Amino acid sequence: MTLEMGFKISHLQSMLLFAVLISIAFGFLGRRRPIERVKYIVWSLFLFLLIGVGIGWAMYPFSR
Amino acid sequence: MADETAASTAPPQDSRSEAVAFVIGVAGWLVPGLGHALMKMWGRAVACFLTVGMLVILGAGMRGNVFTSTGNDAFDSLGYLADLGAGTFYLMARSLETHGADVSHAGGDYGTRFLATAGILNLLAALHAYEAARGRKA
């Protein structure tokens, strides 16, 4: 049996999904205590989004 | 000389625990999270399984490129190695992509990155499980 799929996701949604999933994995692998994991996940997610949006704006002058 | 003597007279328990750690690392590579589950690190096991699984499902659903061993250039080969890192989930990605890859739009390109990231993330988790089994990480 094969499963046919097709996700239509925007750039921002893709970046958000990527950042959330990787941050969760890093948080669980890198920290042991639950509160430290949550802090690490939130901080990592913030940095992912900040750097992603920052690079996006940095490329803006060259987009046209 | 002293080091060689120490190495040759290493207790058999060390080599056995090293073998167990290797098996745990390979298990973690084959099935994401299994290495941690064998060591009863349930939170990490579930997190690895779900994040790698989600990345593979999303990547295949976005019609990312699942590289094969018959690549044309070095980048294809590197992509294949990265994808293989997902272990058995690599086979799942191939079976999910019934219509093949479509990287003519941004979604397919993102999907390719998702699949490669799933593999690299799983390799990282398997290495973590291996090191934890050796007692080097908590």
N, CA and C atoms of all chains as a GROMACS GRO file, in nm:
protein
  606
    1MET      N    1   0.085  -0.119   0.000
    1MET     CA    2   0.000   0.000   0.000
    1MET      C    3   0.089   0.124   0.000
    2THR      N    4   0.057   0.216  -0.083
    2THR     CA    5   0.134   0.340  -0.085
    2THR      C    6   0.047   0.455  -0.038
    3LEU      N    7   0.111   0.550   0.024
    3LEU     CA    8   0.040   0.665   0.077
    3LEU      C    9   0.075   0.786  -0.008
    4GLU      N   10  -0.024   0.844  -0.069
    4GLU     CA   11   0.001   0.960  -0.152
    4GLU      C   12  -0.015   1.087  -0.070
    5MET      N   13   0.088   1.171  -0.073
    5MET     CA   14   0.082   1.294   0.007
    5MET      C   15   0.124   1.411  -0.079
    6GLY      N   16   0.091   1.528  -0.033
    6GLY     CA   17   0.136   1.649  -0.100
    6GLY      C   18   0.110   1.768  -0.010
    7PHE      N   19   0.216   1.818   0.051
    7PHE     CA   20   0.201   1.932   0.141
    7PHE      C   21   0.235   2.059   0.066
    8LYS      N   22   0.149   2.157   0.078
    8LYS     CA   23   0.177   2.289   0.023
    8LYS      C   24   0.205   2.381   0.140
    9ILE      N   25   0.329   2.411   0.162
    9ILE     CA   26   0.369   2.491   0.278
    9ILE      C   27   0.449   2.610   0.229
   10SER      N   28   0.422   2.727   0.288
   10SER     CA   29   0.493   2.848   0.246
   10SER      C   30   0.635   2.849   0.302
   11HIS      N   31   0.714   2.946   0.258
   11HIS     CA   32   0.851   2.961   0.307
   11HIS      C   33   0.854   2.978   0.459
   12LEU      N   34   0.769   3.068   0.508
   12LEU     CA   35   0.768   3.098   0.652
   12LEU      C   36   0.725   2.976   0.733
   13GLN      N   37   0.621   2.907   0.684
   13GLN     CA   38   0.576   2.786   0.754
   13GLN      C   39   0.684   2.678   0.754
   14SER      N   40   0.753   2.665   0.643
   14SER     CA   41   0.862   2.566   0.636
   14SER      C   42   0.971   2.599   0.737
   15MET      N   43   1.009   2.727   0.741
   15MET     CA   44   1.114   2.768   0.834
   15MET      C   45   1.070   2.748   0.979
   16LEU      N   46   0.944   2.780   1.007
   16LEU     CA   47   0.892   2.762   1.143
   16LEU      C   48   0.893   2.615   1.184
   17LEU      N   49   0.843   2.530   1.095
   17LEU     CA   50   0.840   2.386   1.124
   17LEU      C   51   0.981   2.332   1.148
   18PHE      N   52   1.072   2.371   1.058
   18PHE     CA   53   1.211   2.327   1.070
   18PHE      C   54   1.269   2.371   1.204
   19ALA      N   55   1.251   2.499   1.237
   19ALA     CA   56   1.308   2.554   1.360
   19ALA      C   57   1.249   2.486   1.484
   20VAL      N   58   1.118   2.464   1.483
   20VAL     CA   59   1.053   2.400   1.600
   20VAL      C   60   1.105   2.258   1.619
   21LEU      N   61   1.108   2.180   1.511
   21LEU     CA   62   1.149   2.039   1.523
   21LEU      C   63   1.295   2.026   1.566
   22ILE      N   64   1.382   2.106   1.504
   22ILE     CA   65   1.524   2.096   1.539
   22ILE      C   66   1.549   2.146   1.681
   23SER      N   67   1.479   2.251   1.720
   23SER     CA   68   1.496   2.304   1.856
   23SER      C   69   1.455   2.200   1.960
   24ILE      N   70   1.344   2.132   1.934
   24ILE     CA   71   1.297   2.027   2.028
   24ILE      C   72   1.402   1.916   2.039
   25ALA      N   73   1.453   1.872   1.924
   25ALA     CA   74   1.553   1.764   1.925
   25ALA      C   75   1.679   1.808   1.999
   26PHE      N   76   1.726   1.928   1.971
   26PHE     CA   77   1.846   1.979   2.038
   26PHE      C   78   1.822   1.992   2.189
   27GLY      N   79   1.706   2.041   2.225
   27GLY     CA   80   1.674   2.059   2.366
   27GLY      C   81   1.676   1.927   2.442
   28PHE      N   82   1.616   1.824   2.384
   28PHE     CA   83   1.610   1.694   2.451
   28PHE      C   84   1.747   1.626   2.454
   29LEU      N   85   1.824   1.644   2.346
   29LEU     CA   86   1.955   1.578   2.343
   29LEU      C   87   2.058   1.652   2.427
   30GLY      N   88   2.046   1.783   2.430
   30GLY     CA   89   2.150   1.864   2.494
   30GLY      C   90   2.132   1.890   2.642
   31ARG      N   91   2.011   1.879   2.691
   31ARG     CA   92   1.986   1.909   2.833
   31ARG      C   93   1.912   1.793   2.899
   32ARG      N   94   1.927   1.784   3.030
   32ARG     CA   95   1.870   1.670   3.102
   32ARG      C   96   1.744   1.707   3.180
   33ARG      N   97   1.749   1.820   3.251
   33ARG     CA   98   1.634   1.859   3.333
   33ARG      C   99   1.526   1.925   3.247
   34PRO      N  100   1.399   1.898   3.280
   34PRO     CA  101   1.289   1.952   3.198
   34PRO      C  102   1.292   2.103   3.184
   35ILE      N  103   1.317   2.176   3.295
   35ILE     CA  104   1.314   2.322   3.287
   35ILE      C  105   1.428   2.374   3.200
   36GLU      N  106   1.544   2.306   3.208
   36GLU     CA  107   1.657   2.346   3.123
   36GLU      C  108   1.628   2.315   2.977
   37ARG      N  109   1.556   2.206   2.954
   37ARG     CA  110   1.519   2.170   2.817
   37ARG      C  111   1.428   2.277   2.757
   38VAL      N  112   1.329   2.318   2.835
   38VAL     CA  113   1.235   2.419   2.785
   38VAL      C  114   1.308   2.548   2.753
   39LYS      N  115   1.396   2.590   2.844
   39LYS     CA  116   1.473   2.714   2.821
   39LYS      C  117   1.556   2.702   2.694
   40TYR      N  118   1.621   2.587   2.679
   40TYR     CA  119   1.707   2.566   2.562
   40TYR      C  120   1.626   2.566   2.434
   41ILE      N  121   1.509   2.500   2.437
   41ILE     CA  122   1.423   2.494   2.318
   41ILE      C  123   1.378   2.634   2.278
   42VAL      N  124   1.332   2.711   2.376
   42VAL     CA  125   1.282   2.846   2.348
   42VAL      C  126   1.394   2.935   2.294
   43TRP      N  127   1.511   2.928   2.358
   43TRP     CA  128   1.624   3.010   2.316
   43TRP      C  129   1.672   2.971   2.176
   44SER      N  130   1.680   2.839   2.153
   44SER     CA  131   1.723   2.790   2.022
   44SER      C  132   1.624   2.830   1.912
   45LEU      N  133   1.496   2.818   1.943
   45LEU     CA  134   1.392   2.856   1.847
   45LEU      C  135   1.400   3.005   1.814
   46PHE      N  136   1.419   3.085   1.919
   46PHE     CA  137   1.431   3.230   1.900
   46PHE      C  138   1.548   3.263   1.808
   47LEU      N  139   1.662   3.199   1.832
   47LEU     CA  140   1.780   3.226   1.750
   47LEU      C  141   1.761   3.180   1.606
   48PHE      N  142   1.698   3.061   1.589
   48PHE     CA  143   1.669   3.012   1.453
   48PHE      C  144   1.588   3.116   1.376
   49LEU      N  145   1.480   3.165   1.440
   49LEU     CA  146   1.391   3.258   1.372
   49LEU      C  147   1.459   3.393   1.348
   50LEU      N  148   1.531   3.440   1.450
   50LEU     CA  149   1.600   3.568   1.438
   50LEU      C  150   1.700   3.565   1.323
   51ILE      N  151   1.781   3.461   1.319
   51ILE     CA  152   1.884   3.451   1.215
   51ILE      C  153   1.820   3.427   1.078
   52GLY      N  154   1.714   3.345   1.075
   52GLY     CA  155   1.644   3.320   0.948
   52GLY      C  156   1.584   3.446   0.890
   53VAL      N  157   1.511   3.520   0.972
   53VAL     CA  158   1.449   3.645   0.926
   53VAL      C  159   1.559   3.748   0.895
   54GLY      N  160   1.664   3.749   0.976
   54GLY     CA  161   1.776   3.842   0.952
   54GLY      C  162   1.842   3.818   0.818
   55ILE      N  163   1.868   3.691   0.785
   55ILE     CA  164   1.929   3.660   0.656
   55ILE      C  165   1.833   3.697   0.542
   56GLY      N  166   1.703   3.674   0.566
   56GLY     CA  167   1.603   3.711   0.466
   56GLY      C  168   1.606   3.860   0.435
   57TRP      N  169   1.613   3.942   0.538
   57TRP     CA  170   1.619   4.087   0.517
   57TRP      C  171   1.752   4.128   0.457
   58ALA      N  172   1.859   4.059   0.494
   58ALA     CA  173   1.991   4.092   0.438
   58ALA      C  174   1.995   4.066   0.288
   59MET      N  175   1.916   3.968   0.242
   59MET     CA  176   1.913   3.937   0.097
   59MET      C  177   1.815   4.027   0.022
   60TYR      N  178   1.731   4.098   0.094
   60TYR     CA  179   1.625   4.177   0.030
   60TYR      C  180   1.675   4.277  -0.074
   61PRO      N  181   1.785   4.353  -0.046
   61PRO     CA  182   1.833   4.451  -0.147
   61PRO      C  183   1.876   4.384  -0.277
   62PHE      N  184   1.912   4.259  -0.275
   62PHE     CA  185   1.960   4.192  -0.397
   62PHE      C  186   1.849   4.115  -0.469
   63SER      N  187   1.727   4.126  -0.418
   63SER     CA  188   1.618   4.044  -0.473
   63SER      C  189   1.556   4.108  -0.597
   64ARG      N  190   1.594   4.230  -0.631
   64ARG     CA  191   1.536   4.292  -0.751
   64ARG      C  192   1.636   4.382  -0.821
   65MET      N  193   5.546   0.213   2.627
   65MET     CA  194   5.548   0.073   2.664
   65MET      C  195   5.444   0.044   2.772
   66ALA      N  196   5.438   0.134   2.869
   66ALA     CA  197   5.342   0.114   2.979
   66ALA      C  198   5.199   0.117   2.928
   67ASP      N  199   5.174   0.206   2.829
   67ASP     CA  200   5.039   0.216   2.773
   67ASP      C  201   4.999   0.088   2.700
   68GLU      N  202   5.098   0.032   2.626
   68GLU     CA  203   5.069  -0.091   2.552
   68GLU      C  204   5.034  -0.204   2.648
   69THR      N  205   5.107  -0.210   2.760
   69THR     CA  206   5.080  -0.315   2.858
   69THR      C  207   4.941  -0.298   2.916
   70ALA      N  208   4.908  -0.172   2.945
   70ALA     CA  209   4.775  -0.145   3.004
   70ALA      C  210   4.665  -0.181   2.906
   71ALA      N  211   4.690  -0.152   2.776
   71ALA     CA  212   4.587  -0.182   2.677
   71ALA      C  213   4.568  -0.332   2.659
   72SER      N  214   4.679  -0.405   2.660
   72SER     CA  215   4.667  -0.548   2.637
   72SER      C  216   4.605  -0.622   2.755
   73THR      N  217   4.617  -0.562   2.875
   73THR     CA  218   4.560  -0.629   2.993
   73THR      C  219   4.429  -0.564   3.036
   74ALA      N  220   4.362  -0.496   2.942
   74ALA     CA  221   4.233  -0.434   2.975
   74ALA      C  222   4.132  -0.541   3.013
   75PRO      N  223   4.052  -0.516   3.116
   75PRO     CA  224   3.956  -0.617   3.159
   75PRO      C  225   3.854  -0.647   3.050
   76PRO      N  226   3.810  -0.772   3.038
   76PRO     CA  227   3.714  -0.807   2.932
   76PRO      C  228   3.582  -0.735   2.943
   77GLN      N  229   3.551  -0.686   3.064
   77GLN     CA  230   3.424  -0.615   3.083
   77GLN      C  231   3.421  -0.487   3.000
   78ASP      N  232   3.540  -0.421   2.984
   78ASP     CA  233   3.547  -0.300   2.906
   78ASP      C  234   3.513  -0.325   2.760
   79SER      N  235   3.571  -0.432   2.704
   79SER     CA  236   3.543  -0.462   2.564
   79SER      C  237   3.398  -0.503   2.544
   80ARG      N  238   3.340  -0.566   2.647
   80ARG     CA  239   3.198  -0.605   2.638
   80ARG      C  240   3.109  -0.481   2.640
   81SER      N  241   3.138  -0.387   2.730
   81SER     CA  242   3.057  -0.265   2.736
   81SER      C  243   3.076  -0.180   2.611
   82GLU      N  244   3.195  -0.188   2.552
   82GLU     CA  245   3.219  -0.118   2.426
   82GLU      C  246   3.133  -0.178   2.316
   83ALA      N  247   3.123  -0.310   2.315
   83ALA     CA  248   3.041  -0.379   2.214
   83ALA      C  249   2.894  -0.344   2.233
   84VAL      N  250   2.850  -0.339   2.360
   84VAL     CA  251   2.710  -0.303   2.388
   84VAL      C  252   2.683  -0.160   2.341
   85ALA      N  253   2.779  -0.070   2.367
   85ALA     CA  254   2.762   0.069   2.324
   85ALA      C  255   2.752   0.078   2.172
   86PHE      N  256   2.832  -0.004   2.102
   86PHE     CA  257   2.828  -0.006   1.956
   86PHE      C  258   2.692  -0.054   1.906
   87VAL      N  259   2.641  -0.160   1.969
   87VAL     CA  260   2.509  -0.212   1.930
   87VAL      C  261   2.401  -0.107   1.953
   88ILE      N  262   2.412  -0.036   2.066
   88ILE     CA  263   2.314   0.070   2.096
   88ILE      C  264   2.322   0.181   1.991
   89GLY      N  265   2.444   0.217   1.952
   89GLY     CA  266   2.460   0.320   1.848
   89GLY      C  267   2.399   0.277   1.715
   90VAL      N  268   2.424   0.153   1.676
   90VAL     CA  269   2.370   0.102   1.549
   90VAL      C  270   2.216   0.094   1.556
   91ALA      N  271   2.165   0.050   1.673
   91ALA     CA  272   2.019   0.042   1.689
   91ALA      C  273   1.957   0.181   1.678
   92GLY      N  274   2.025   0.280   1.737
   92GLY     CA  275   1.976   0.417   1.730
   92GLY      C  276   1.977   0.472   1.588
   93TRP      N  277   2.073   0.424   1.508
   93TRP     CA  278   2.077   0.467   1.368
   93TRP      C  279   1.966   0.399   1.288
   94LEU      N  280   1.947   0.269   1.308
   94LEU     CA  281   1.848   0.196   1.230
   94LEU      C  282   1.706   0.245   1.258
   95VAL      N  283   1.672   0.259   1.386
   95VAL     CA  284   1.539   0.307   1.424
   95VAL      C  285   1.559   0.429   1.513
   96PRO      N  286   1.524   0.547   1.465
   96PRO     CA  287   1.545   0.669   1.545
   96PRO      C  288   1.486   0.657   1.686
   97GLY      N  289   1.569   0.682   1.785
   97GLY     CA  290   1.524   0.677   1.924
   97GLY      C  291   1.544   0.544   1.992
   98LEU      N  292   1.570   0.438   1.915
   98LEU     CA  293   1.582   0.305   1.975
   98LEU      C  294   1.705   0.295   2.066
   99GLY      N  295   1.814   0.362   2.028
   99GLY     CA  296   1.934   0.360   2.110
   99GLY      C  297   1.908   0.416   2.249
  100HIS      N  298   1.838   0.528   2.254
  100HIS     CA  299   1.805   0.588   2.384
  100HIS      C  300   1.702   0.503   2.458
  101ALA      N  301   1.609   0.443   2.384
  101ALA     CA  302   1.507   0.360   2.449
  101ALA      C  303   1.571   0.239   2.516
  102LEU      N  304   1.674   0.182   2.454
  102LEU     CA  305   1.743   0.067   2.513
  102LEU      C  306   1.810   0.105   2.645
  103MET      N  307   1.843   0.233   2.659
  103MET     CA  308   1.904   0.279   2.785
  103MET      C  309   1.801   0.342   2.878
  104LYS      N  310   1.674   0.324   2.844
  104LYS     CA  311   1.563   0.375   2.924
  104LYS      C  312   1.563   0.528   2.935
  105MET      N  313   1.615   0.595   2.833
  105MET     CA  314   1.605   0.741   2.826
  105MET      C  315   1.482   0.772   2.741
  106TRP      N  316   1.366   0.760   2.803
  106TRP     CA  317   1.240   0.761   2.727
  106TRP      C  318   1.212   0.895   2.661
  107GLY      N  319   1.239   1.004   2.731
  107GLY     CA  320   1.211   1.137   2.675
  107GLY      C  321   1.290   1.160   2.548
  108ARG      N  322   1.420   1.129   2.554
  108ARG     CA  323   1.505   1.148   2.437
  108ARG      C  324   1.465   1.053   2.325
  109ALA      N  325   1.427   0.931   2.362
  109ALA     CA  326   1.386   0.833   2.260
  109ALA      C  327   1.263   0.882   2.184
  110VAL      N  328   1.164   0.927   2.259
  110VAL     CA  329   1.040   0.975   2.194
  110VAL      C  330   1.068   1.100   2.111
  111ALA      N  331   1.149   1.190   2.166
  111ALA     CA  332   1.180   1.314   2.093
  111ALA      C  333   1.252   1.284   1.962
  112CYS      N  334   1.349   1.192   1.966
  112CYS     CA  335   1.422   1.157   1.843
  112CYS      C  336   1.329   1.092   1.742
  113PHE      N  337   1.248   0.998   1.788
  113PHE     CA  338   1.158   0.927   1.698
  113PHE      C  339   1.062   1.024   1.631
  114LEU      N  340   1.003   1.112   1.710
  114LEU     CA  341   0.902   1.202   1.655
  114LEU      C  342   0.961   1.309   1.565
  115THR      N  343   1.072   1.369   1.607
  115THR     CA  344   1.129   1.477   1.524
  115THR      C  345   1.184   1.423   1.392
  116VAL      N  346   1.257   1.312   1.399
  116VAL     CA  347   1.309   1.254   1.274
  116VAL      C  348   1.193   1.205   1.187
  117GLY      N  349   1.094   1.142   1.249
  117GLY     CA  350   0.978   1.095   1.173
  117GLY      C  351   0.902   1.209   1.107
  118MET      N  352   0.882   1.317   1.182
  118MET     CA  353   0.810   1.432   1.126
  118MET      C  354   0.888   1.494   1.010
  119LEU      N  355   1.020   1.506   1.026
  119LEU     CA  356   1.101   1.564   0.919
  119LEU      C  357   1.094   1.478   0.793
  120VAL      N  358   1.096   1.346   0.810
  120VAL     CA  359   1.090   1.256   0.695
  120VAL      C  360   0.953   1.265   0.627
  121ILE      N  361   0.846   1.264   0.707
  121ILE     CA  362   0.711   1.270   0.650
  121ILE      C  363   0.689   1.403   0.578
  122LEU      N  364   0.733   1.512   0.642
  122LEU     CA  365   0.718   1.644   0.579
  122LEU      C  366   0.803   1.654   0.452
  123GLY      N  367   0.927   1.606   0.460
  123GLY     CA  368   1.017   1.612   0.345
  123GLY      C  369   0.964   1.533   0.227
  124ALA      N  370   0.915   1.414   0.254
  124ALA     CA  371   0.860   1.332   0.146
  124ALA      C  372   0.728   1.391   0.095
  125GLY      N  373   0.649   1.444   0.188
  125GLY     CA  374   0.522   1.504   0.149
  125GLY      C  375   0.539   1.628   0.065
  126MET      N  376   0.650   1.701   0.087
  126MET     CA  377   0.678   1.820   0.007
  126MET      C  378   0.751   1.784  -0.122
  127ARG      N  379   0.765   1.655  -0.146
  127ARG     CA  380   0.828   1.600  -0.267
  127ARG      C  381   0.974   1.643  -0.279
  128GLY      N  382   1.043   1.631  -0.165
  128GLY     CA  383   1.186   1.656  -0.167
  128GLY      C  384   1.259   1.542  -0.236
  129ASN      N  385   1.385   1.568  -0.267
  129ASN     CA  386   1.466   1.469  -0.338
  129ASN      C  387   1.518   1.364  -0.240
  130VAL      N  388   1.477   1.238  -0.259
  130VAL     CA  389   1.534   1.128  -0.182
  130VAL      C  390   1.646   1.069  -0.267
  131PHE      N  391   1.770   1.097  -0.228
  131PHE     CA  392   1.884   1.056  -0.311
  131PHE      C  393   1.903   0.905  -0.309
  132THR      N  394   1.955   0.853  -0.420
  132THR     CA  395   1.986   0.710  -0.427
  132THR      C  396   2.136   0.692  -0.447
  133SER      N  397   2.179   0.567  -0.448
  133SER     CA  398   2.323   0.540  -0.461
  133SER      C  399   2.374   0.568  -0.602
  134THR      N  400   2.282   0.584  -0.696
  134THR     CA  401   2.323   0.609  -0.835
  134THR      C  402   2.324   0.758  -0.866
  135GLY      N  403   2.394   0.834  -0.784
  135GLY     CA  404   2.399   0.978  -0.802
  135GLY      C  405   2.492   1.017  -0.916
  136ASN      N  406   2.471   1.138  -0.968
  136ASN     CA  407   2.552   1.184  -1.082
  136ASN      C  408   2.680   1.255  -1.038
  137ASP      N  409   2.675   1.322  -0.924
  137ASP     CA  410   2.792   1.398  -0.882
  137ASP      C  411   2.813   1.384  -0.731
  138ALA      N  412   2.914   1.458  -0.682
  138ALA     CA  413   2.951   1.447  -0.540
  138ALA      C  414   2.839   1.495  -0.449
  139PHE      N  415   2.764   1.595  -0.494
  139PHE     CA  416   2.655   1.647  -0.410
  139PHE      C  417   2.545   1.543  -0.393
  140ASP      N  418   2.518   1.468  -0.499
  140ASP     CA  419   2.419   1.360  -0.490
  140ASP      C  420   2.466   1.253  -0.391
  141SER      N  421   2.596   1.223  -0.397
  141SER     CA  422   2.651   1.122  -0.307
  141SER      C  423   2.643   1.169  -0.162
  142LEU      N  424   2.675   1.298  -0.140
  142LEU     CA  425   2.665   1.353  -0.005
  142LEU      C  426   2.521   1.352   0.043
  143GLY      N  427   2.429   1.388  -0.047
  143GLY     CA  428   2.287   1.385  -0.012
  143GLY      C  429   2.241   1.244   0.022
  144TYR      N  430   2.293   1.146  -0.052
  144TYR     CA  431   2.258   1.006  -0.025
  144TYR      C  432   2.307   0.966   0.114
  145LEU      N  433   2.431   1.004   0.147
  145LEU     CA  434   2.484   0.972   0.279
  145LEU      C  435   2.401   1.037   0.389
  146ALA      N  436   2.363   1.163   0.366
  146ALA     CA  437   2.281   1.233   0.465
  146ALA      C  438   2.145   1.165   0.481
  147ASP      N  439   2.083   1.129   0.368
  147ASP     CA  440   1.953   1.063   0.374
  147ASP      C  441   1.962   0.927   0.442
  148LEU      N  442   2.071   0.855   0.416
  148LEU     CA  443   2.089   0.723   0.477
  148LEU      C  444   2.096   0.730   0.629
  149GLY      N  445   2.135   0.847   0.679
  149GLY     CA  446   2.144   0.865   0.824
  149GLY      C  447   2.013   0.840   0.895
  150ALA      N  448   1.903   0.848   0.824
  150ALA     CA  449   1.772   0.827   0.887
  150ALA      C  450   1.742   0.679   0.909
  151GLY      N  451   1.833   0.591   0.868
  151GLY     CA  452   1.815   0.447   0.891
  151GLY      C  453   1.696   0.391   0.814
  152THR      N  454   1.610   0.320   0.884
  152THR     CA  455   1.495   0.259   0.817
  152THR      C  456   1.395   0.365   0.769
  153PHE      N  457   1.402   0.484   0.826
  153PHE     CA  458   1.311   0.590   0.781
  153PHE      C  459   1.345   0.636   0.639
  154TYR      N  460   1.467   0.607   0.595
  154TYR     CA  461   1.503   0.638   0.456
  154TYR      C  462   1.414   0.556   0.362
  155LEU      N  463   1.394   0.429   0.397
  155LEU     CA  464   1.308   0.343   0.315
  155LEU      C  465   1.164   0.393   0.319
  156MET      N  466   1.124   0.442   0.436
  156MET     CA  467   0.988   0.496   0.449
  156MET      C  468   0.972   0.618   0.357
  157ALA      N  469   1.074   0.704   0.354
  157ALA     CA  470   1.067   0.823   0.269
  157ALA      C  471   1.053   0.782   0.122
  158ARG      N  472   1.126   0.679   0.082
  158ARG     CA  473   1.118   0.635  -0.058
  158ARG      C  474   0.981   0.576  -0.090
  159SER      N  475   0.922   0.506   0.007
  159SER     CA  476   0.791   0.447  -0.019
  159SER      C  477   0.681   0.553  -0.014
  160LEU      N  478   0.704   0.661   0.060
  160LEU     CA  479   0.602   0.767   0.068
  160LEU      C  480   0.598   0.850  -0.060
  161GLU      N  481   0.714   0.865  -0.123
  161GLU     CA  482   0.720   0.949  -0.244
  161GLU      C  483   0.684   0.868  -0.367
  162THR      N  484   0.555   0.853  -0.388
  162THR     CA  485   0.511   0.767  -0.498
  162THR      C  486   0.531   0.834  -0.635
  163HIS      N  487   0.524   0.967  -0.638
  163HIS     CA  488   0.536   1.037  -0.767
  163HIS      C  489   0.676   1.094  -0.791
  164GLY      N  490   0.770   1.060  -0.707
  164GLY     CA  491   0.906   1.109  -0.726
  164GLY      C  492   0.922   1.252  -0.676
  165ALA      N  493   1.046   1.300  -0.684
  165ALA     CA  494   1.076   1.434  -0.634
  165ALA      C  495   1.031   1.541  -0.733
  166ASP      N  496   1.001   1.659  -0.679
  166ASP     CA  497   0.969   1.774  -0.763
  166ASP      C  498   1.033   1.897  -0.700
  167VAL      N  499   1.154   1.927  -0.745
  167VAL     CA  500   1.226   2.041  -0.687
  167VAL      C  501   1.217   2.164  -0.777
  168SER      N  502   1.113   2.165  -0.863
  168SER     CA  503   1.095   2.282  -0.949
  168SER      C  504   1.029   2.396  -0.874
  169HIS      N  505   0.981   2.370  -0.753
  169HIS     CA  506   0.922   2.475  -0.670
  169HIS      C  507   0.990   2.471  -0.533
  170ALA      N  508   0.968   2.579  -0.457
  170ALA     CA  509   1.041   2.594  -0.330
  170ALA      C  510   1.010   2.481  -0.232
  171GLY      N  511   0.885   2.433  -0.234
  171GLY     CA  512   0.846   2.327  -0.140
  171GLY      C  513   0.931   2.202  -0.156
  172GLY      N  514   0.956   2.163  -0.280
  172GLY     CA  515   1.039   2.046  -0.304
  172GLY      C  516   1.181   2.065  -0.256
  173ASP      N  517   1.232   2.187  -0.274
  173ASP     CA  518   1.367   2.218  -0.228
  173ASP      C  519   1.375   2.211  -0.076
  174TYR      N  520   1.273   2.268  -0.010
  174TYR     CA  521   1.267   2.258   0.136
  174TYR      C  522   1.258   2.112   0.178
  175GLY      N  523   1.179   2.033   0.105
  175GLY     CA  524   1.164   1.891   0.138
  175GLY      C  525   1.296   1.818   0.134
  176THR      N  526   1.380   1.851   0.034
  176THR     CA  527   1.512   1.789   0.025
  176THR      C  528   1.594   1.818   0.149
  177ARG      N  529   1.587   1.944   0.194
  177ARG     CA  530   1.662   1.983   0.317
  177ARG      C  531   1.605   1.912   0.439
  178PHE      N  532   1.473   1.899   0.446
  178PHE     CA  533   1.410   1.831   0.559
  178PHE      C  534   1.459   1.686   0.568
  179LEU      N  535   1.465   1.619   0.453
  179LEU     CA  536   1.506   1.479   0.451
  179LEU      C  537   1.653   1.465   0.493
  180ALA      N  538   1.738   1.554   0.441
  180ALA     CA  539   1.880   1.548   0.476
  180ALA      C  540   1.898   1.579   0.625
  181THR      N  541   1.823   1.676   0.675
  181THR     CA  542   1.833   1.712   0.816
  181THR      C  543   1.788   1.597   0.905
  182ALA      N  544   1.684   1.525   0.862
  182ALA     CA  545   1.638   1.409   0.939
  182ALA      C  546   1.751   1.307   0.954
  183GLY      N  547   1.823   1.283   0.845
  183GLY     CA  548   1.933   1.187   0.849
  183GLY      C  549   2.046   1.233   0.940
  184ILE      N  550   2.085   1.359   0.925
  184ILE     CA  551   2.197   1.410   1.006
  184ILE      C  552   2.157   1.415   1.153
  185LEU      N  553   2.034   1.455   1.180
  185LEU     CA  554   1.985   1.461   1.318
  185LEU      C  555   1.984   1.321   1.381
  186ASN      N  556   1.944   1.222   1.303
  186ASN     CA  557   1.941   1.086   1.355
  186ASN      C  558   2.082   1.035   1.381
  187LEU      N  559   2.177   1.070   1.294
  187LEU     CA  560   2.317   1.032   1.319
  187LEU      C  561   2.368   1.095   1.447
  188LEU      N  562   2.332   1.222   1.468
  188LEU     CA  563   2.372   1.291   1.590
  188LEU      C  564   2.314   1.222   1.714
  189ALA      N  565   2.187   1.183   1.705
  189ALA     CA  566   2.121   1.115   1.817
  189ALA      C  567   2.184   0.978   1.841
  190ALA      N  568   2.217   0.906   1.734
  190ALA     CA  569   2.279   0.774   1.748
  190ALA      C  570   2.417   0.788   1.813
  191LEU      N  571   2.492   0.891   1.773
  191LEU     CA  572   2.623   0.916   1.834
  191LEU      C  573   2.608   0.951   1.982
  192HIS      N  574   2.505   1.029   2.012
  192HIS     CA  575   2.477   1.066   2.150
  192HIS      C  576   2.447   0.941   2.234
  193ALA      N  577   2.366   0.850   2.177
  193ALA     CA  578   2.332   0.727   2.248
  193ALA      C  579   2.456   0.641   2.269
  194TYR      N  580   2.541   0.636   2.166
  194TYR     CA  581   2.666   0.559   2.176
  194TYR      C  582   2.755   0.614   2.287
  195GLU      N  583   2.770   0.746   2.289
  195GLU     CA  584   2.854   0.809   2.392
  195GLU      C  585   2.794   0.791   2.531
  196ALA      N  586   2.662   0.801   2.539
  196ALA     CA  587   2.596   0.782   2.669
  196ALA      C  588   2.615   0.639   2.717
  197ALA      N  589   2.610   0.542   2.626
  197ALA     CA  590   2.629   0.402   2.664
  197ALA      C  591   2.771   0.378   2.712
  198ARG      N  592   2.866   0.456   2.662
  198ARG     CA  593   3.005   0.444   2.707
  198ARG      C  594   3.028   0.521   2.837
  199GLY      N  595   2.926   0.592   2.883
  199GLY     CA  596   2.938   0.666   3.008
  199GLY      C  597   3.001   0.802   2.993
  200ARG      N  598   3.009   0.852   2.871
  200ARG     CA  599   3.072   0.982   2.850
  200ARG      C  600   2.973   1.098   2.853
  201LYS      N  601   2.844   1.068   2.836
  201LYS     CA  602   2.744   1.175   2.839
  201LYS      C  603   2.627   1.129   2.925
  202ALA      N  604   2.561   1.226   2.985
  202ALA     CA  605   2.445   1.191   3.066
  202ALA      C  606   2.318   1.216   2.989
   0.00000   0.00000   0.00000
